[in-house]
Amino acid sequence: SIVQVLENEFRKTTILQGKKVLITAGPTRENIDPVRYFTNPSTGRMGFALARQASLMGAEVTLITGPVDLETPGGVKRIDITTAEDMYQAVLKEYPQQDIVIKSAAVADYKPKVTYEQKMKKSSGEYAVEMERTKDILKELGRQKEHQYLIGFAAETNDLESYGRQKLEKKNLDAIVINNVAEEGSGFGHDTNASLMIFRTGKENTYPLMSKDDLARNILEESVHDLKGESS
Amino acid sequence: SIVQVLENEFRKTTILQGKKVLITAGPTRENIDPVRYFTNPSTGRMGFALARQASLMGAEVTLITGPVDLETPGGVKRIDITTAEDMYQAVLKEYPQQDIVIKSAAVADYKPKVTYEQKMKKSSGEYAVEMERTKDILKELGRQKEHQYLIGFAAETNDLESYGRQKLEKKNLDAIVINNVAEEGSGFGHDTNASLMIFRTGKENTYPLMSKDDLARNILEESVHDLKGESS
């Protein structure tokens, strides 16, 4: 709409000028056969909000996304993937040249051991799908980290702070955003999030329920300040 | 758009006036835990096209749909469901008072035996998801059929005719529409379908690649003629 165009114009800044920002978004699909798969309820809205706002802040944005029903924000380079393995390959390829990397995708942590090429025919009985772990993308990004500022996401119902700190340490992150999915209107499928952002430096920011675009701006602004060593 | 509004006005007919039409659409989701589920790539477009066109033809339309990202067509009563069991309950409740019933939903034929209330925590190992059959909705509709004209759908890559005839008999259908998913642009996620429609009477119609709205009109018109015992 015209209001949105004007709003976007008003919000344009240059604080991410010259920075390369990589954002992952959406779910992945792990197929059992051509017409059956495992997935999760991620709509990609948080990642697309991050991509849109980073672009408005002047960044060169790459958005790697699973199957979602969203339009690519203006000026953003979009790479579509389907499986966790696709996501791993795409992210690791883009990683070396990035300044800020935000992993907001809900990547499947398990996949079927076997994917059948043909549609399985129904049988009357029961059966079991053997599952195995996918590669841990965030952990690998933490391991290979050089100059990149690396931000992870988590969705929790309780103990946000202690779980967040653990994950930040374990994955060698610079910051983590923990969505409080116990709060009404927060998380999967909503346009709003209530979150806690924890930084490697020890700082914590609590964000009440706000639009994913507003949360995205907060996350990006904090990252830039933190990168520059400013207090905010 | 204005073009669509005019097109819809132009297409309004009364051939389904006074008829109650029930249409099912979209995929179902079968949860393993609150953030993991089995599903399929159905977008619901075929079912929504059927609902829209049936409404334009004057029918009183009920649309029972799984999770899809589509707007409800004007004048259509929409019921949202998530699982195959939800779909079964909703469809069987609406069934007795319907004249034409079209099952275009892609209902899961298997579901996890157990759905966990809490998000499963990752473990390093492998595991197996025990699956069991869901209820066969179409078969039950065929069994309980009285005055209803019952149409099923199938998606096949080969032997469309013989597979279609088998399913028509087994489920006690009046007609079946078999999408040729081997043809480029046909089936899941496309705006077009190439199909074969087989009738209990023995008649067969082959439809080349066309929009799902055009196919929907053909299916509905044929059903009305068939109901009235007209040849067409």
HADDOCK unambig.tbl for C-alpha pairs under 7 A between the chains (distance, minus, plus):
assign (segid A and resid 35 and name CA) (segid B and resid 40 and name CA) 5.43 0.50 0.50
assign (segid A and resid 35 and name CA) (segid B and resid 41 and name CA) 6.50 0.50 0.50
assign (segid A and resid 36 and name CA) (segid B and resid 39 and name CA) 5.96 0.50 0.50
assign (segid A and resid 36 and name CA) (segid B and resid 40 and name CA) 4.87 0.50 0.50
assign (segid A and resid 37 and name CA) (segid B and resid 38 and name CA) 5.58 0.50 0.50
assign (segid A and resid 37 and name CA) (segid B and resid 39 and name CA) 5.67 0.50 0.50
assign (segid A and resid 37 and name CA) (segid B and resid 40 and name CA) 6.08 0.50 0.50
assign (segid A and resid 38 and name CA) (segid B and resid 37 and name CA) 5.57 0.50 0.50
assign (segid A and resid 38 and name CA) (segid B and resid 38 and name CA) 4.53 0.50 0.50
assign (segid A and resid 38 and name CA) (segid B and resid 39 and name CA) 6.42 0.50 0.50
assign (segid A and resid 39 and name CA) (segid B and resid 36 and name CA) 5.96 0.50 0.50
assign (segid A and resid 39 and name CA) (segid B and resid 37 and name CA) 5.67 0.50 0.50
assign (segid A and resid 39 and name CA) (segid B and resid 38 and name CA) 6.42 0.50 0.50
assign (segid A and resid 40 and name CA) (segid B and resid 35 and name CA) 5.44 0.50 0.50
assign (segid A and resid 40 and name CA) (segid B and resid 36 and name CA) 4.87 0.50 0.50
assign (segid A and resid 40 and name CA) (segid B and resid 37 and name CA) 6.08 0.50 0.50
assign (segid A and resid 41 and name CA) (segid B and resid 35 and name CA) 6.48 0.50 0.50
assign (segid A and resid 126 and name CA) (segid B and resid 131 and name CA) 5.65 0.50 0.50
assign (segid A and resid 126 and name CA) (segid B and resid 132 and name CA) 4.64 0.50 0.50
assign (segid A and resid 126 and name CA) (segid B and resid 133 and name CA) 6.63 0.50 0.50
assign (segid A and resid 127 and name CA) (segid B and resid 130 and name CA) 6.05 0.50 0.50
assign (segid A and resid 127 and name CA) (segid B and resid 131 and name CA) 5.26 0.50 0.50
assign (segid A and resid 127 and name CA) (segid B and resid 132 and name CA) 6.68 0.50 0.50
assign (segid A and resid 128 and name CA) (segid B and resid 128 and name CA) 5.86 0.50 0.50
assign (segid A and resid 128 and name CA) (segid B and resid 129 and name CA) 5.28 0.50 0.50
assign (segid A and resid 128 and name CA) (segid B and resid 130 and name CA) 4.33 0.50 0.50
assign (segid A and resid 128 and name CA) (segid B and resid 131 and name CA) 5.54 0.50 0.50
assign (segid A and resid 129 and name CA) (segid B and resid 128 and name CA) 5.28 0.50 0.50
assign (segid A and resid 129 and name CA) (segid B and resid 129 and name CA) 5.01 0.50 0.50
assign (segid A and resid 129 and name CA) (segid B and resid 130 and name CA) 6.55 0.50 0.50
assign (segid A and resid 130 and name CA) (segid B and resid 127 and name CA) 6.06 0.50 0.50
assign (segid A and resid 130 and name CA) (segid B and resid 128 and name CA) 4.33 0.50 0.50
assign (segid A and resid 130 and name CA) (segid B and resid 129 and name CA) 6.54 0.50 0.50
assign (segid A and resid 131 and name CA) (segid B and resid 126 and name CA) 5.68 0.50 0.50
assign (segid A and resid 131 and name CA) (segid B and resid 127 and name CA) 5.27 0.50 0.50
assign (segid A and resid 131 and name CA) (segid B and resid 128 and name CA) 5.51 0.50 0.50
assign (segid A and resid 132 and name CA) (segid B and resid 126 and name CA) 4.68 0.50 0.50
assign (segid A and resid 132 and name CA) (segid B and resid 127 and name CA) 6.69 0.50 0.50
assign (segid A and resid 133 and name CA) (segid B and resid 126 and name CA) 6.65 0.50 0.50
